[in-house]
Amino acid sequence: MALYLDSAIASEAEIVQHWGWVKGITTNPTLLAQAETPPETTLKTLVALTSGPLYYQLLSADKQGMVAEGRKAFEIIGSQTILKIPATPLGFEVVATLSPEITCSVTGIYSPAQAAVAKEAGAKIAIAYVNRATRLLGDGIALVRDMASILKGSDVEILAASIKSPEEAAASLQAGAHHLTLPLAMLQAIATHEFSQKTVADFAASGIGLTI
């Protein structure tokens, strides 16, 4: 299992770099637009702030453009590149073209059947937008569970995104997601519980430790 930061903000990447338990960064066109630098500069900055994968989502509208964009992203990011390619007929075609040379994920999956196509196209990661799927389909956790059933026994892993609460994060993992990508505030939220804080305070008030 890995937890990723879902952000293109360098200052947020610096924060989680110091934590030591966030294993990579996911971006998308919307997140890159929020950064204060051009995408090329942002990606170069982000890849220097993580030792793990850096996800980049293709935005071009045709196959030739998507393939060229994917290769350009790889030139910038290097071996840490994971391309995010939309779950569309064109996107699956691009995955089949690029997956032999660059690690590919398929993003925006809303049906287990699309997860099966992603596997056959050569993707290594299938991305489900859990909360958005709940809003659009009724049950995003069930989508993850069905994807996990379809992908069982394969080398394709599920990345759950669009997580809005610690409970949704845990439920996604219980349903079969291998990884989660979360914004900074949600990463902080899943690491925090009021009773944990109270327990620490109780021990501090009544106990002793080593003298430093």
C-alpha positions as CSV (number, residue, x, y, z in Angstrom):
1,M,0.0,0.0,0.0
2,A,1.1,3.6,-0.7
3,L,-0.3,6.9,0.2
4,Y,0.2,9.8,-2.3
5,L,-0.2,13.5,-2.1
6,D,-2.7,14.8,-4.6
7,S,-1.3,18.3,-5.4
8,A,1.0,20.3,-7.7
9,I,1.9,22.8,-5.0
10,A,5.6,22.6,-4.2
11,S,5.2,23.9,-0.6
12,E,2.7,21.0,0.1
13,A,5.1,18.5,-1.5
14,E,7.9,19.8,0.8
15,I,5.7,19.3,3.9
16,V,4.9,15.7,3.1
17,Q,8.5,15.0,2.1
18,H,9.5,15.7,5.8
19,W,6.8,13.3,7.1
20,G,8.4,10.3,5.5
21,W,5.3,8.2,5.0
22,V,3.9,9.8,1.8
23,K,5.3,7.8,-1.1
24,G,4.6,9.9,-4.2
25,I,2.6,12.7,-5.8
26,T,-0.3,12.7,-8.2
27,T,-1.2,15.6,-10.4
28,N,-3.9,16.5,-12.9
29,P,-4.5,19.4,-15.3
30,T,-6.6,21.3,-12.7
31,L,-4.0,20.9,-10.0
32,L,-1.2,22.0,-12.4
33,A,-3.2,25.1,-13.2
34,Q,-3.2,26.0,-9.5
35,A,0.6,26.1,-9.4
36,E,2.4,29.4,-9.9
37,T,4.8,28.0,-12.5
38,P,4.4,26.5,-16.0
39,P,3.7,22.7,-16.0
40,E,7.3,21.8,-17.1
41,T,8.8,23.8,-14.2
42,T,6.3,22.5,-11.7
43,L,7.0,18.9,-12.7
44,K,10.7,19.4,-12.4
45,T,10.2,20.9,-8.9
46,L,7.9,18.1,-7.8
47,V,10.0,15.2,-9.0
48,A,12.9,16.6,-6.9
49,L,10.6,16.5,-3.8
50,T,9.7,12.9,-3.9
51,S,11.6,9.6,-4.3
52,G,8.5,7.9,-5.5
53,P,6.2,8.1,-8.5
54,L,5.0,11.4,-10.0
55,Y,1.7,11.0,-11.9
56,Y,1.1,13.3,-14.9
57,Q,-2.3,13.3,-16.7
58,L,-2.4,13.7,-20.5
59,L,-4.5,16.5,-21.8
60,S,-4.1,16.3,-25.6
61,A,-7.2,15.5,-27.6
62,D,-5.8,13.1,-30.3
63,K,-3.7,10.0,-30.3
64,Q,-0.6,11.6,-31.9
65,G,-0.7,14.5,-29.4
66,M,-1.3,12.2,-26.4
67,V,1.6,9.9,-27.3
68,A,3.9,12.9,-27.9
69,E,2.8,14.5,-24.6
70,G,3.4,11.3,-22.7
71,R,6.9,11.0,-24.1
72,K,7.6,14.6,-23.2
73,A,6.4,14.1,-19.7
74,F,8.8,11.1,-19.4
75,E,11.7,13.3,-20.6
76,I,10.9,15.7,-17.8
77,I,10.1,13.3,-15.0
78,G,12.2,10.3,-15.9
79,S,11.9,6.9,-14.4
80,Q,9.5,8.2,-11.7
81,T,6.8,8.9,-14.4
82,I,3.4,7.3,-14.2
83,L,1.1,8.6,-17.0
84,K,-2.6,9.1,-16.2
85,I,-4.6,8.4,-19.3
86,P,-8.4,8.8,-19.4
87,A,-10.6,5.8,-19.5
88,T,-11.9,6.4,-23.0
89,P,-11.6,4.3,-26.2
90,L,-8.9,6.7,-27.4
91,G,-7.2,6.6,-24.0
92,F,-7.1,2.8,-24.0
93,E,-5.5,2.9,-27.4
94,V,-2.8,5.3,-26.1
95,V,-2.2,3.1,-23.1
96,A,-1.6,0.1,-25.5
97,T,0.9,2.3,-27.4
98,L,2.8,3.8,-24.5
99,S,2.7,1.1,-21.8
100,P,5.6,-0.9,-23.3
101,E,7.9,2.1,-22.7
102,I,6.3,4.2,-19.9
103,T,4.3,3.1,-16.8
104,C,0.6,3.9,-17.5
105,S,-2.4,4.3,-15.3
106,V,-6.0,4.7,-16.5
107,T,-7.9,7.4,-14.7
108,G,-11.6,8.2,-14.4
109,I,-12.8,4.6,-14.4
110,Y,-16.5,4.3,-13.6
111,S,-17.2,0.6,-14.4
112,P,-15.5,-2.7,-13.6
113,A,-15.5,-3.4,-17.4
114,Q,-13.3,-0.4,-18.0
115,A,-10.9,-1.8,-15.4
116,A,-10.7,-5.0,-17.5
117,V,-9.9,-3.0,-20.6
118,A,-7.2,-1.1,-18.7
119,K,-5.6,-4.4,-17.8
120,E,-5.7,-5.7,-21.3
121,A,-4.3,-2.4,-22.7
122,G,-1.2,-2.7,-20.4
123,A,-2.0,-0.3,-17.6
124,K,-0.4,-1.0,-14.2
125,I,-2.8,1.2,-12.2
126,A,-6.5,1.6,-12.4
127,I,-7.8,4.9,-10.8
128,A,-11.3,5.2,-9.3
129,Y,-12.8,8.5,-8.2
130,V,-14.6,7.2,-5.2
131,N,-16.6,10.1,-3.9
132,R,-17.4,11.3,-7.4
133,A,-18.6,7.8,-8.3
134,T,-20.8,7.8,-5.2
135,R,-22.4,11.1,-6.4
136,L,-22.8,9.9,-10.0
137,L,-23.4,6.2,-9.6
138,G,-24.6,5.8,-6.0
139,D,-21.8,3.8,-4.5
140,G,-18.1,4.5,-5.1
141,I,-17.0,1.9,-2.6
142,A,-18.9,-0.8,-4.5
143,L,-17.1,0.4,-7.7
144,V,-13.7,-0.2,-6.0
145,R,-14.9,-3.6,-4.7
146,D,-16.1,-4.7,-8.2
147,M,-12.8,-3.4,-9.8
148,A,-10.9,-5.4,-7.3
149,S,-12.8,-8.6,-8.2
150,I,-12.2,-8.1,-11.9
151,L,-8.5,-7.4,-11.4
152,K,-7.8,-10.1,-8.8
153,G,-4.8,-12.2,-9.8
154,S,-3.5,-9.6,-12.2
155,D,-0.6,-7.2,-11.7
156,V,-2.9,-4.2,-12.0
157,E,-3.3,-2.2,-8.8
158,I,-6.1,0.1,-7.8
159,L,-5.5,3.7,-6.8
160,A,-8.5,5.4,-5.1
161,A,-8.9,9.1,-5.5
162,S,-11.6,11.7,-4.7
163,I,-11.6,10.7,-1.0
164,K,-13.5,13.1,1.2
165,S,-13.2,11.6,4.7
166,P,-11.0,9.2,6.7
167,E,-13.9,6.8,6.8
168,E,-14.1,6.8,3.0
169,A,-10.3,6.3,2.8
170,A,-10.5,3.2,5.1
171,A,-13.5,1.9,3.2
172,S,-11.7,2.2,-0.1
173,L,-8.8,0.1,1.2
174,Q,-11.1,-2.4,2.7
175,A,-12.9,-2.7,-0.6
176,G,-9.6,-3.6,-2.4
177,A,-7.8,-0.4,-3.3
178,H,-4.1,-0.8,-3.1
179,H,-3.2,2.9,-2.8
180,L,-4.8,6.2,-1.9
181,T,-4.1,9.7,-3.2
182,L,-5.3,12.5,-1.0
183,P,-4.9,16.3,-0.7
184,L,-2.8,17.6,2.1
185,A,-5.7,18.3,4.5
186,M,-7.0,14.8,4.1
187,L,-3.6,13.2,4.6
188,Q,-3.4,15.2,7.9
189,A,-7.0,14.1,8.7
190,I,-6.3,10.3,8.3
191,A,-3.2,10.6,10.6
192,T,-5.2,12.3,13.4
193,H,-7.8,11.2,15.9
194,E,-9.0,13.1,18.9
195,F,-8.6,10.1,21.3
196,S,-5.0,9.6,20.1
197,Q,-4.3,13.2,21.0
198,K,-6.0,12.8,24.4
199,T,-4.1,9.6,25.1
200,V,-0.8,11.4,24.5
201,A,-1.8,14.3,26.7
202,D,-2.8,11.9,29.5
203,F,0.5,10.1,29.4
204,A,2.4,13.4,29.3
205,A,0.5,14.6,32.4
206,S,1.0,11.5,34.5
207,G,4.2,9.8,33.3
208,I,8.0,10.3,33.0
209,G,10.5,9.5,30.2
210,L,14.2,9.7,29.5
211,T,16.0,12.9,30.3
212,I,17.4,14.4,27.1
